Amino acid sequence: MHHIVIDPEYQSLIPALGQQEFEDLTQAILRDGCREPLAVMEDVDDRGDVCYVLLDGHNRHQICEALGLPYEMRVIHGLMSRDEIRQWIIQNQLGRRNLTADQMAYYRGEQYRLRKTDIRNPGGRNQHGEVSGQNVHKPQTHEAERVMTQKQMSVSPVVSGNEHSLSTGKPDTLNGNEPEQAVPNQKEVSGQNVLKPQTTTAQGLAHEYGVDEKTIRRDAQYAEAVDRLVSFLGPDFRRRLLAHKTGLTKKDVLALAGLEDKKLRHIATAKMDLKRCARTVQRQEKRHPSGQMEFSFVDEWYSRVAEARDALHNGDRDAVESILADLLDQIEKVKNQHAAR
């Protein structure tokens, strides 16, 4: 029997199943067995023993363990930081066909934020840490990192459960993620190579998912707000939100995320009704408009300034002028709104 570790943060990126969905999955596994291998990443626990961090298949794992049924695993190699693991899980979720609009928005927004982080800190690694007092994924040792970098990102044939049959798989990278800072395209003009303007992160994701840039930036604002609330309410909040079990809308999430840390800590400690709190915040905003810019505006402007900086670094003056003109227009609108209050 292999030692499987469940990281609450990674688990929270996957929507929880409803009671009927869980029962249906249980019956399917009883009838057909666990047909899809669990996705895991090999790691080492406190005692130096090999363990496997679960990346996908939490419900199947729970059911099989409870019923004593066998299951197979496929090991994902090449994930060297928590951000890379999050990116793999999110990309894996985006490959599913039954996502709701809010789930898609959150995952696209997280992709945007993670890719922007990669551009701002190329080659940088985030330190793994402890979650809920349990060492679920500590940093690899230097020797372990050296070994991991020698491996290709691939799926290894491993097995778990009660049986020891092998399950092979095809190479698996971060599900086709392209480098965040793409090399400028070139085209041949009269025998000379002419550089085309670089595609921004928002433009790349917009093209990938068939939406416009503003949608991607709104998604990033929503993801930022969700993660801010998670920092006070815990990872289970995200899992319940993605499963539509909180009753909160996007507007509710953004309203709550705009509260001060002190108020959010009080809401979390007192276990207050989140929907009621969100409505109260929105009513107060209508009656007594704040003199501060909204949380979402600040986040979007920060992202746009970062894009302008990247475009300037790459010599794309047209993109810089376009972004700055857009920002000035938004600032003027906010200024007029506050002047009218």
N, C-alpha and C positions, 0 to 999 in steps of 0.2 A: 504494500500500500504506500503510495507516494504522499508526501507531506505537502498539501496545498494551502497556501496563505491567501486570505481575502483582505485586500486593502480597501478600507471604507471609502477613500476618495475615488479610486478606480471604479468600485461598485456603484457609486453614486452617479457616475456618468451614464449609466444604463437605466432606462425607465423601469420602475417596478411593475410587475404584472398585477392585474386585478385578480380577485379571488377566482372568478370563473375561468380566466385565462390560465391561471396556475393549475386549476383542477383539470382543464383540458390537456395541458402539457403533461401532467402526471399520468393521465389515462393513455396518452399517446406513447409515453416511455414504457409504461407497463405492457402495452400491446406490441410495440415495435422495437423496444430497446432504445438506448441513447445513440441515435444514428449520427449525430454531428459531434466531432471531437471538441473538447474544451480547449480554448486558446490560453496558453500559459507562457510565462517567462521564467527561465531557470535563475535561481538566486541561492544565497547561503544564509542560514539563520544564525542566531547568536552563538549556538554551539558549534558552528562550522559545518553543519550538515546541509546537504542539498535540499532545497525546497522549491516549490513552483508557485509563483505569484499568478493568481487567476486574472485574466484580462477579459475574457468573454465566456459566457456559459454559466453564470452564477445560479440561475434557476435550475438548470439541468443538473448542476453539481449538487445543489441542495436536495433535489428529489432523489437522485441516485444514492447519495449518502444515507438519506433517511430510509430508503427501501432496500439498501444493501445490494444495489445493482451495479454491474461493471460499466465503465466508460473509458473512452480513449482521450488522449491529449495530443496536441500539436504544440511544439515549443517554438516561440517566435524569438529569433536572435537579432542582435544589432541595435536594441533599444538601450541607450546609454544614460538617459536622464528621465526624470519624471515628466517633463514636458514632451519628450518623444513618446513616452508610453501613453500619455493623454492623447497625443495626436493620432497614435495608432488606433486607440479605442474609438475616438470620434470618427475617424475615417471609416472604420469598420461599421459603426452605426449608420453613417451616411449612405453606406452601400445597401441598407435595408429598404424595402419598398413600402413599408407600412408606417412611415414616420408622419406625424402630424405637422402642421405648419409651425407651431411653436417649438417643437423639437428640432425641426430643420433650422429654424432661426437661431436657436441656441448653439447648435453644432457648427453652423456656418460662422457665427460670431466667434466661437472659440478657435476655430481654424484661423480666422483673420488675426486674432490676438496672438496666437502661437507663432504664426508666420512673421508677424511684425517683430516679435521678440527675437526670432532667429536673425532678422536683418540687423536689429540694434546691437545684438551680442553674438556675432558670427563665431561659431566654434565654441561658444561658452557652454558650460555645463551647470545645471542646477544641482545642488546637493540633495540627495535623498534624505528623508528624515523619518521620525517616528510619528505614528498616528494613534491617538487614543491610548497612549502609554504602551503600545505594542510595537515591537520592531518589525514592521511589515515589509520594509524595503530599505535597508541601509545602503550607503555608498559602496560601490565595488572597490576592492583594493586596487592599487596600481597594477599589480600582477594580473588581477582579474580583468581590468580594463584592457591591458595589453593583449590578453588572449581573445577578448571579445572583439577587438578591432581587427584581429586577424581573420575572424570568421565573416563570411558573407551573411547579409540579412537573409535568413532562410528558415524553413520549417523543418525541424528535426523529427525523425520517426521515434516517438516515445509512446508509452502506454501507462495508464493508471487504472485504478479500480482493482478488481480481483483477478484480472487476467494479465498475461504477459505476451500478447500478440502484438506485432508491429503495425503501425499505421504510417505510411509514407505520405509525403506532401510535396507540392511544388514550391520553389523559392518564393518567399513572401517578404517584401520590403514594407515601407510605410504606406502600403496600398497605393503606390503610384504617385506619392507627393512629389511635386517638382521642387527644385531648389528655390528658396524664398527670394533670393536676389538673382533673377535671371540674367543671363548674358545678353546684351543688346543684339537684336537681329541685324543681319547684314543683307544688303541687296546690291546687285551689280548694276552700276550706271556708268555707261561709257568707259568700261574697263576699270572703274574705281569702286571700292567698297564704301558704301554709305551707311552709317549707323542709323537705324530706326529708333525712335524714342522707346525707352523702357516701359514695360507694363507694370503698373503699380500693383500692390497686393490686392487691393479692393477690385481693380479691373480684372485681375487674373481670376479671382474667385467668382466675380460676377459672370464672366464668360463661362467658367466651369459649370455653374449651376443655372445659367439661363435667367439671371436677374440683373438689375441695374446696380451701379456702385452704391447709391444711397441706401439700397436695401441691405447690402453687406455691412455698411457702417451702422445702420440701425440695429442689425443683428449683433454687431460687436458691442454696442451700448447695452443691449439686453443681456448679453453674456456677462459683461462686466458687472451689471447690476445683480444678476443671479449669484455670481461668485462672491460679491460683497456680502450678500445676505447669508450665504453659506458659511462665511467666516465667523458669523455670529450664531447662526442657527444649527450649524453642523451639516455634514455631508448628506444625511438622510433627507434634509429639506430639498436638495437638488433632485434626488431620485424621485421623491413624491411630486415635486413640481413638474418634472418631465413626464410623469405618469398622469398628470392632470388630477391629482388628488388633493391639492391645496385650495382650489377654487380661485386662485389668483390669475388675473390677466397680465399681459405685458405692462399695461399702464400701472397696475397695482405694484408690480415688482419694481418698476422705475421710481414710483413714488416712495416706496419704503426704503429703497437704496439711497435716496437723497437725504434721509434723516441723519442726524449726527450720531457718532459712535455711542455716546451716552444713552441716547434714546433707544437705539437698536439693542444695546446690552440689556436695558430694562425690559424691552419686549421679549427678548430671548429668555431672560431669567424668570420673568413672571409668566411665561408661556401664554402670552396674550393672543387673542384671535387676530391672525394676520390680515384677513379680509376686512375686518372692522377697522383695524389700524390704518390700512391703506385708504379706506373711504374717508376716515377722519382727516388724514393728511391732505387728500385731494380737496375736501371741503374747505379746510383751512387755507389752502393755497388760493382758492377762488375768492374767499372772503378777505384774506390778508396776504396779498401777493408778496413773496420774499424779494428782497433787494438783491439777492445773489442769483447768479446764473444757474440754470438747472444742471443737475449732475450729467445728464445726457449731452448737453451742449459742450461742457468742458471736455468730456471724453472724446467727442467727435473732433473738436478743434485740435486737441493734442495729437490725434491720429493724422489729421490733415497736415499739421505743421511738420510732423515726422516724414510724411510723404514728400512735402516740398523740399525738405532737407535732402532726402535721398535723390530726388530728381535733380537738385542743384549739384550734388556730388557727381551725377552722371552726365552733367552738361545739358540737361533737357530744360532750357529756359522757358519754352512754351508751357510745359507742364507746371513749372513754378508759378508763372504769371497767372495761369488758369486757377490754380489752387488758392493763391493769395487773393485773387479777385472774388472767388467764392466765399472765402473767409470774411473779407471786408463787407460783403453783402449781408452775410449772416449777422455780423456784429452790428451793423446799422439797423437791422430788423429788431434785434434784441434791445438796442438802445432806444428805438422808437416805442417799443412795447412798454419799457419801464418808464419812459417819459409820459406815456398816456395814462399811467396808473395814478 
